[in-house]
C-alpha cells in the first residue's frame, strides 16, 4: 500500500494541474472566439448590404418555396429524434408531446445555442411532463448521438467520394478531404459494429449513462439523421439557385456546422456566412452567397422560432392551468 502522506501530497498536485489545464482551455476558447468575432466584423464592414438584400429579393419564388418545403421536412424529421430516445429509455410520453418538445428545443437551439435550446428547454419541458432528470439526460444524449452519427456518415461520404474544389490558396487538397472523409465513415461503421455486438449495453461516461441501441435502431438513426442533413443541404442548394453542384453545397454546410460548434457562437451567426464566403466566393459573388444564407436563416431559423414561441407559450399556459387544478384538488 502507498504512503498516506505521499497520496495526500499527490492529490493536491494533481488537482492543481487539472485546474491549470482547465484555465488554459478556457482562455484558449475565449481567444479563439474573440478572433472569430474580429474576422466576422472585418468581413461585415466590407459587405454592401443593400446589394445583399437585392440578392435575397432576386431569388425566384419557386426556389424559395422548395427551400421552405425542405425546411418543414427537416424540422419534422428532427422532431422524431427523441422518439428513438423514448424507445431507448422506455418512458411512456405520447408521440405528439415528445415531438413537440423536440421541435421547440431544436428551434431555440438553432437560434440561441445548445445550452439554452437543446438542454435547458428539454429539461424544463420534459420535467413538466413528468420525466426525471436521468431519463431526460439519456434522451438528450441519444438525440445528440443520432444527429452526429448522421453527420459523420454524410460528411464522410461527401468528403471521400465527392470532395469539393477548395480555393487555390488553401493548403488542404481533395486528397486530404478524401482521407478525412474515410476516417469519418470508419468511425460511423465502428459505431454500427458496436451496436451489432453490444446491443442495448449501458455505458457509463463521466457519470452519465448512454445505451448502445440494437442494430435496427442504429440503422434507423443513420437513415433519419442522414436524410435530415441532406435536406438542410438541399435548402441551401435551392436558395443558391442550383448554380453550384449539390455535393459541394452540402460539404460546405457540413464544414460550417462544425465551425459553429467549435466557436460556440449562438446560431453560428457570422460563422456560417464566413465559411461559405471562404469556400465559395471564388464560384459566386459575395452578395449572392450572403443573400442565400440570409434567406436560409429566415426559413430555417427565424420562422420555426416564431412557431416554437407560440407552442412554448401554449405549453406554459397548459402547465399552469394543470398546476392550479392539482392545487385546487389537493386543497
N, C-alpha and C positions, 0 to 999 in steps of 0.2 A: 504493500500500500504506500502511496505517496505521502510525503510530509504535509500536515495541515498548514504549516507556515508557508511552504512552497506553493501549495494550492491557493492559499489566500493571497499571496503576492502575485500569482499569475492572473487571477481573476480580474483585479483592477487594471492590470496592464492590458489584458485582452479587451476589457470594456473600453478603456481609453482609446485603443487602436480602432475599435469599431466605431466609436463616436467620431473620431477624427475622419475616418473614411466617409461616414455619413455626411459630415460637414463639407468635405471636399466634393462629393457627388452633388450636394445641394447647391453649392456655389457654382460648379460647372454647369448645372442645369440652368441656373439663372443667367449666367454669362452667355450660354448658347441662346436662350430665349431673348435676351437683350440684343444679341447680334442679329437674330432673325427679324426682330422689330425694326432695327435700323435699316436692314436691307429692304424690308417692305415699305418703310417710309420713303426711302430714296427712290424706290421704283414708282410709288404712288405720285410723287412730286412731278415726275416727268410724263404722266399719262394725261392725254387730252380726254377728259371725262365726258365732254359733250359729244365727241366722236364715238366714245364707247356707248353712250345712250342711243345714239343714232344707229349703231350696230345692233343693239337689242331690238329696236323697232324694225330693223330690216330683216329679222329672222322670219321666214314665211310661216303663216299660221298653221299649215299642215305639219310643219316640223315641230312647232310649239305644242300642238295637240298630241302628236305622237310621243313627245317627251313627257307630257303630263300623264298620259296613259301608263307609260313605263314607271313614272314616279308612284302612281297609285298602286301598281302591281308590286313594286319593290316594298313599299311600306306594308302592304297587306301580307306579303311573303315574310318579311322580317317579324311581323306580329305573331307568326307561328313558331318562332324560335323557343319561346317559353313553354309552348305546348310539349316540346320534347323534354324540357326541364320538368314539366309535370309528370311525364312518363317515367323519368328517372327518379323523382322524389316521391311519387305515389300520393301526392296531395290531391284533394277532391274538388278544387275550384272548377267552375264551369269553363267552357271554351271561350265564351264571349267575354267574361271578366278577365281571363288571362290575356287574351289578345288585346283587350282594351288597355290593360296595364302596360303591356309591351309596347304598344303604339305610342302611348303618352310618354313613356320613358325614353323611347328612341327619338321622338321629336325634340324633347328637351336635351337629350344627349347631343344631338347634332348641332344645336344652337348654343348650348351653354357648357358643354364638356361632360365627360363621363361621370365625374363625381356628383354633379347636380342631377343629371338626367338618368344615366344608366344605373347609378347606385342609389342616390337619395330618393328619387321618385319611386323606384321599385320597392324600397324598404317601407316607405310611407304608405303606398297604396296596397301593397300585399299585406302589411301588418293590419291595415284597416279591414281587410278581408279575412283575417284570422290566421294567417301563416306565421310561424315562428321564425326568429332570426336565422337559425341554422338552415331551415328549408329555403328561405329567401336567398341566402348566400349560395346554396347549391344550385338553385335555379339560375341565378345571375352568372355564376361561374360556367355553367353548362351553356348558357346563351352566348357568352363571350367566346367559349371554345368553338361553338358552331360557326360563329362569324369568322374567326381567324383560321379555322380549318379550311373553310371555303376559300379564304383569301390566299392561303399558301398554295392551294391546288390551281386556282385561276391564274395567280401571278406566276407560278412555276410554269404552267403551260404557255402563257403569253410570252414570258422571257425566253423560254427554251425553244419553242417552235416558231415563234414569230417575233423576234427581237426588234424593237423599234430602232429607227435610224436616229442616232444621237447627234447633237451639234458637233461640228468638226473640232472644236476646242476642248471637248470632253476627253478625259483620259481613258475611261472605260469604253470598250467597243462591244460589238454584238457577241463576240466570243465570251467576254466576261459576263454579259447578261445571260447567255446560254448556261454557263456554269452555275450562276446564281439560281436560275430557274430550275435546273436539275436538282440543286440542293433543296429548294423549297418543296418540290414534288416528292423527293425522297422522304422528307420529314412527314408529309401527309400520308404517304404509303406506310411509313413506320407506325403512325397512329392507327391506321386501319388494321395493320398486323397485330398491334397491341390489343385492339378491341376483339379481334378474332381469337386471340389466345387467352386473354384475361378478361373475358366479358363479365360485366357487372361486378367488377372488383373495385373496392373503395380505397383510394389513395389519400394519405394524409400529407398535405403540402403546407408547411408553415402553419399548422394548426387548423387548416381548412380541409374539409373532406371533398374529394372530387371522385365521382364514379366513372369507371370505364364502361361505356354502354355496350350492349351486344352489337355485333357487326351490322345487323339490319338497321339499327338506329344510327350507327355511324355513317352508313351509306345514305340514309335519309338526310343526315346533317350535310353530307357532301353535296347532294343534289340541290337542296334548297338554298344553301349558302352560295354555291357556285352560280346558281340561277340569279340570286339577288345581286351579286357583284356584277354579273353580266348585264342585268337590267340597268344598273346605275351607269355603266359604261355606255349602254345604248342611248340613254338620255343625252349625254354629252355629245355623242356621235350625231344625233339628230339636230341638236342645238348648234353644232358646228357645221350644219347643213351638209353632212356626209362628204365634206371636202378633204378629210383625212381618213385613211382607212381605219375601220373599226378596231382591229387589234392594237394599233398604235394608240388610239384614244384610250382604250381600256388600260393599256400598260402605263400611260402617263397618270391616269386616275389612281392606279394602284400605288405608284410611287408617291403621289401626293397624299394618299391615305396614311402611309407610314410616316411621312414627314409631319403630318398634322398630329399624329400620336406622339412623336418624339418631342415636338416643340410645346405640346400642351396648350396651344392657343385655342380658346373656345371656338368651336365651329370651324377650326382650321382657317380662320379669317386671315386672308392675305397669303397664307401658306399655299393653299390650292392655286391661287392666282399666280404666285411666284413660280411654282413648279411648272404650270402649263406654259408660262411665258418662257421659262428657261429651256424647255424641251421642244416647244412647238413654234416659237416666234420666227424660226427660220423657214417655216412652212406657211404660216398665215400672218396677216397683220395683227399687231398687238391689240388694236381696238376690237377686232372681230373675236379674238380669243377671250378678252375680258368681257365683251358683251355676252358671249355664250355662257361664261361662268356666272355672270350676274343673273341671267335667266335661269340657269340651273339652281342657283341658291334660292331664287324666288319660288320655284316649283317644288324643290325637294326639301328645303329647309324652312322657309318662312310660311308658306301655305299650310303644310302639315302642322307647324307650330300653332298657327291660329286655330286649326281644328282641335288640336290637343288641348289648348287652353280652355275651349268650350267643354270638352269631355272632362277635363280635370275639375272645372267648376261644378259640373253636374255631379261628379263623383263625390266632391266635398260636401255639397248640399245633401246628397243622399246619406252620407255618413253621419252628418249632424242630425238629420231627421231620425235616423235609426238610433243614434245615441240618446236622443230625447225620449224616444219611445221606450227604450230599455230602462232609462231612469224613471220614467213615469210608471212602468210596470213594476219595478223594484220598490218604488215608493208606496 
